[in-house]
Amino acid sequence: MKFKGRPVRVAALIKEEVAKLLTNGLKDPRIGFVSVMAVRMSKDLHYANVYVSLFGTEAERKSSIIGLQRSAGWIRGEMGKYLHTRVTPKIRFFPDDTLDKVYQLEEVFDEIHAEQRQQPMFQLSFEEVLATLRERNIFYLVCHENPDGDAIGTMLAMRLLLQAMGKTNITCAAADPVPLMYQELPGAKTIKNAGTVPPDYDLAILLDCGRYDRIGALAEHITAGKRALIIDHHLESGEPGTSGFVDPSYASTGEIMAELFDAAEVPISQDAALCLYTAVVTDTGCFRFSNTSERTHHIAGRLLETGIDTHVWNKKFFSDMNRRKFELLRLALSRVVFHADAHIALSWVTAEDLEELNARKEDVEALINYWQNVDSVNVAILFKSFESDTTRVSFRSDASFDSAAFLRRFGGGGHAPAAGATLDMPLEEAKEVLLKALLEEFEISN
């Protein structure tokens, strides 16, 4: 009896509080005269279905129920101040009608959400991005798997921008650990892993990636129907049903973030400058890659004006190498195989290699640059086999080859000179399949 009694008591409290808020606290012109008739709780007390009588014309009644649905989050927040429960229930409003009609209404909402999720990502301006940020309060910032400097730097810079805008409830997360070289960046130690359940956020922001399948295990925390915002510079379409700013003309997502600071009229602090510089310098290979532009140098110059010590950080990003990485590099170089008259060079690293050398996944990053530097090589490839029956592949190429376009047929993407993909096949099969397709692309046979 106690189990049944608690939902009834909680429902009674919620009914009383919602009625008070509708009478005295809620100021929404869309909501006409309504009366709270009943509240029914889910068994776990996580949801409260509030049934209301609606008065007026059909159009007025529709306006009222839409207004109530849009105000549910605010009402829930206000109720949380008075309810002494472990979890404040989510509020859902329904017309006080037969259950059959309630179920029909829920089906309509599901159809609307499903239709929205099928729509292409809606491109926003900087002003529209900032308007979205201003109207939200609880943020969940995520980036792609195996985060690099652009992903980590941009995410931490977004955190600082939101704080400068007066936002305080911000969670940063990455599916994989933050590489050691980025762990001293401002705010890096606040980044959560995929095992940490995020708060009940009202806006998820995907940074340096445009699709849920790029964020790994974090995808399970991105709830269907919740607002998601994309900030990215990769040459791929954003997640359907979302909105955001995606522009592949930028050399890094960090450049986009720097201009977002300007659009918000928020001065770039030294901490923010360091995060943004990390994003810019790592995604341009210390300004050596072909994506480096006049805009890149202009933004970098402004960041340097804040007084960040680029010598220390460039050394950390591009020169320092621990013994583990050195041994891994020596092994990868010993495996390099050339194809197509040395226009293609490839190597590989396995989980067994990491275990034997006591190396980390992050030690694999940038190894590919060494055989890419061979003067005859147009396409450099690194295969990474860290899980059974799954192989990740990284491409680096010169202007004669579009790596992103080629890997798109394998479900990958990125940029023309730097791209990647995950193949659901073991290492040897992945090498054979991909190399065959690449040689065909080069119109060369073995």
Phi, psi and omega in degrees: 000327179297321181298318180288327184290325184296312177302325179293317180294317179296320179298320180295318178297316180296319179301316180295316183291319179297319178299318178297316181295321179293330182276319190244332191253332187271121181243079180235115184297343180286338186266118177272212181280122179227156179227129180282119184262322184197157174228130178238129183264148170287161184300325181271004179065018180273343181229142175235114176272116183256120182258126185233146171273134183248137183241156179110192178290171179300317179297320180292322179294319178296318179299320181295315183291326176294316178298320179295316179299318181290336182266000186300322180296317178296316180299318178300317179298318179294320180296327181301339179285340185246333180279131178259064179239155182298320180234128175284121184298149172283138185263133175229126182263140177219146173298144179282090183219191179292155180299328179299319180289327176298314179298322178297320180295319178298322178295322178298315178299318179298319179295320179297314181296320180296320179294319179298321183291345180269350183283146176300155177303136181268121182284128180252159170274170176301319181297321180288325175299313181295323177298320178296317179296320183292327185273355179251161186231334182240116191244141176237103184264128181226160178223182185285166175300160181045062188298138177255189183297324180293317181295309181292313182299318180293318180298315180291326176292320177298320177301316180292323177297314180298319178297320178294336178273004177093007179274140184237338184262088187228125176243128176255140183212149175219143182292330181245157182300151176289125178305148184305321184294345180252359187288346179264003176292150181302119179091356185299327183286352177273351185289125181271166176257180185292340180282349180269120180285126182288165174291175179284074187291159174248000172207123172263136179239118176267121184245131181064023172199152187244359185222152181296330182286358177266350186258007174064224185294344178293340183301331181292343178268353179271103188280135177300137179093345178275155182287133176231137181241133182253130170233112190202162177232008181281153184274073176204155181288145179287168180302128179303143178085000179252182173223164180166190179238112179233122182213105182288357177285344177278139181289338180205159174292334176301324177296320178298317180297321179300318180287334176291324174301315180297316181297327179278355183057039177254120179299143179276110179288171179296321178297314179295321180297320179296318178296316181292321178298319177303315180298313184291312188289325181284326181279350176250007181060046184059043175070023180262335185285160184292345179282350179295131184230177175301320179299320179303311181293324179296314180295317179300320179299319178295322180293321179296333180297342180280350177096015178292146183271090184292332180299312181298314185283323176297324177296317180296318184283324192239344184246315184298137178214121177283169184297325180299314182292324178299314180294324178293319177298315180300319179294314181297321179294325180293341182262354186302130179239134180258143177226165175052056179057039177067019173277342178238133177227132182221155174209181183207158177221141183240169176298325178296324177297316180298317181295316182295323183264002183055038182262166179251162177301323181295338178291345181283334184300140177074358176300323184300335183298334185289318177274346172292332183286350177296131191299333182274348189280124173265327181227123175251140185228139172232122175264134180236114182249092182251350180225150181295135177063019175223131179229127175264144182228138176242138178243142167228135184214162176269188186294347183279351185218135179262098182297319182297316180297319180294314185283348179297330179290345178255016179083011181262194179176188181140230180240164179303317181270351183208119184210172180206168179201159174243122182253130179276067179200154180295167188306306186297321178293318179298317179298316183294312183295313184289318180296321179299314180295323180292319179294323176296322178297322179280356183056044178229138177256161176294000000 
